[in-house]
Amino acid sequence: MSADERLLEVKHLVKHYPVRKGVFGRVTGQVHAVDDVSFSIAAGETLGLVGESGCGKSTTGKAVLKLVEPTSGSIDWRGRRIDQLSATDMRPYRRELQAVFQDPYSSLNPRMRAEDIVGEPIRNFESAGRDEIRERVASLFDKVGLRLDQMIKYPYEFSGGQRQRLGIARALALRPKLIVCDEPVSALDVSVQAQVINLLMDLQSEMQLSYLFVAHDLAVVEHISHRVAVMYLGKIVELTDKRSLFANPQHPYTEALLSAVPTPDPRAKKTRIILGGDVPSPINPPAGCRFHTRCPYAFERCRVEEPLTQEVMPGHFVACHLRDSKGVS
Ligand code: SF4
């Protein structure tokens, strides 16, 4: 991807949270939520960010939206560094970066009518008149597959899938360029999940949207993403295009995650890789490769030396000693 094509560029992003104890709130450690994460997203592209819960994928999404301040690293938006901007300086960019969250019910004000929820960002960011806002809200309802008579209803009168459509309409109100979708379908029934994913894909081609799609469900990520980044304990361990990742995973953790995805063909033979042990605490991550305490291929070097991210094939990045030139030594 050339520099001109990049809409978002995240470089060496780190987010640590202090752990405080006692009545004086003394800092006794740091939660290493995100540790040296780099990726970029092009216009019209979906990057899937996957991993187990607590791996730092949602924190990464929040940092992109500037909902959390990074500890270090940089975030460039259309060639301009935004991670250090004040709230006022961030305002012109804020409208271009929107979010859709997991639980649409808790992210929608229960006391507001649907039309006011969707129209709120327009009122906050533009000097549009009442009629224009109503017209734009009606067109957004139409775009996301909601009926116009539902504009006067309250969130509790919508089903889960409809509430997520409402959340999507609100995210689209300011005609954004990138939407961070944080587990947008994991609270929905499987049949409704497919409808919402298809809606997001249709909107992408119609509006040239980019998505950072945060999810733990690999089947959903496979469906919607162009490229996929796999996170483990605050780090990206593998990043490549969807086809390479699913057909030819290079990192042992990706291999284990993929082995647990059910296949539609009952004749397809697949051996599930069961990972031993629990995910280590992000307060005290293991030395060397963070995955070594659970990796079936771990060897001496993995316990002492952190693997660097290397491009093992064009566009396919992996952080594992098995894939670098020194290999098992
Ligand atoms: Fe496993 Fe070692 Fe590779 Fe880490 S570096 S994933 S422990 S083989």
Boltz pocket constraint, residues with backbone or C-beta under 6 A from the ligand:
constraints:
  - pocket:
      binder: B
      contacts: [[A, 251], [A, 252], [A, 253], [A, 289], [A, 290], [A, 291], [A, 292], [A, 293], [A, 295], [A, 296], [A, 297], [A, 298], [A, 299], [A, 302], [A, 305], [A, 307], [A, 319], [A, 320], [A, 321], [A, 322]]
      max_distance: 6.0
